[in-house]
């Protein structure tokens, strides 16, 4: 096998000179098999070539470095693939060796494959040159292929000039467009192209790719260093190879994770995990000390918070999808400790920390004193980590026989089994069995000067008692919801089983449970039943009113009044007298009601 053929089989572009070439060029894919992370696109193109359903134009979109231009050249090579013996007569995706036109296409010097940068050639005149030249047959290849990079940079007039040719090009012409801003391409152009969205390459796949290249280059590199490079590349193969090239030069030998971290200006990921642990324990002093130490060695406070937010996101994902913890782009410490945190932290605590970090990062970036702003963000998160929600207080009191557990502290940095339970204590002297405990931590100086909040324990015997309680608490919203949106199935002290009207708010069940628990001083369970339930209080009242009105209408005296005043009608019935006799309100038809 010739040297060019060996290069093609390995997926690299053969060198024309002994001069050093950067890894991004040396290991640029030359075949569809060499593309990584784009399986869907490769499968679609392969099927199209095998069945002869080749479109007149493709448009490739994606972020920088995912392989748009490289894919365009591979497509051009596949369209024009020929062997010297003439054994290949039509386009094919199977290109085991370099063909007649392949080397020139890869090096962007083939006369029938024209590459144009639309960022610098975006005028109508540039497109007119394409329209004029496309009429002529290719010089030596099977197809004339026009590759327009950053096509979204074409002017509106240039796009209009291209439309007719793009819709009905000569049989010997194909277009391949590439863009990072697909939304800026007119829909009239998009509708004439077959679109492929090239995806960001997964970090784990990037790590394997970099491992293979490091092995070929005979470079020793730590797995943690590869993980850092893959994460920093953010799904871009070209960026990952450029960073690997830079890391090899920076280390001048064994490429260690610490070398890559210094090169990229990143904080130690393990230290970010330590900081996360201190925050979740509510250990403010340890968190501030860790931040200062990272700041003293050159870490940007905003980057520290960003790493913290990224780890918070990772722990949340592990809690929802445990398989995420096997991501090889993360260090072993991150994976192991992330699984531990996910098992012990509630989703509420994680989401609250995430929201506070997102807000805090923007504050730090806008602050004139970023480290001070970052410290205040950490203080807020550590303090909030100690605060239980009202339902956690009630649940804890119920499950522990009225005694609220105190959150133990970690010893020597080791996470205890209950280290992340919210910490709260009942005020001294308060009756634990019927007290609603203030959610402030026991060591809060404000809490020591506040009177304990005691809610009386009430017993509810009927649904009407609930409505009366809502009236007593002056909660008009709850009263109206109980009367209008709730069909009663069963009501017992501490449990309410209901069916809901279509008009009921989505949060009604949660709101009722929270309010009833707070009003009565005991835990309430509100559930939605599959049974039909009784009519709503409002429906019952309306039915009763309708029955009264029908009785009034049939009264002889009312009939005599209606006959005496033609056009009059009964517009309402009110209760009158001690015995509650019905008294009709009769109005003429022409009187304002």
Secondary structure by P-SEA (a helix, b strand, c coil): ccaaaaaaaacbbbbccccccccccccccccccccccaaaaaaaaaaaaaacccccbbbbbbcccccaaaaaaaaaaaacccccccccccccccccccccaaaaaaacccccbbbbcccccccaaaaaaaaaaccccccccccbbbbbcccccccaaaaaaaccccccccccbbbbbbbcccccccaaaaaacbbbbbccccaaaaaaaaaaaaaaabbbbbaaaaaaaaaaacccaaaaaaaaaaaaaaacccccaaaaaaaaccccaaaaaaaaaaaaacaaaaaaaaaaaaaaacccaaaaaaaaaaaaaaaaaaaacccccccccccaaaaaaaaaaaacccaaaaaaaaaaaaaaaaaaaacccaaaaaaaaaaaaaaaaacccaaaaaaaaaaaccccccbbbbcccccccccccbbbbccccccccccccccccccccccccccbbbbcbbbbccaaaaaaaaaaaccaaaaaaaaccbbbccccccbbbbccccccccaaaaaaaaaaaaaccbbbbbbbbcccccccaaaaaaaaaaaaaaaaaacaaaaaaaaacccccccccccccccccbbbbbbcccccc
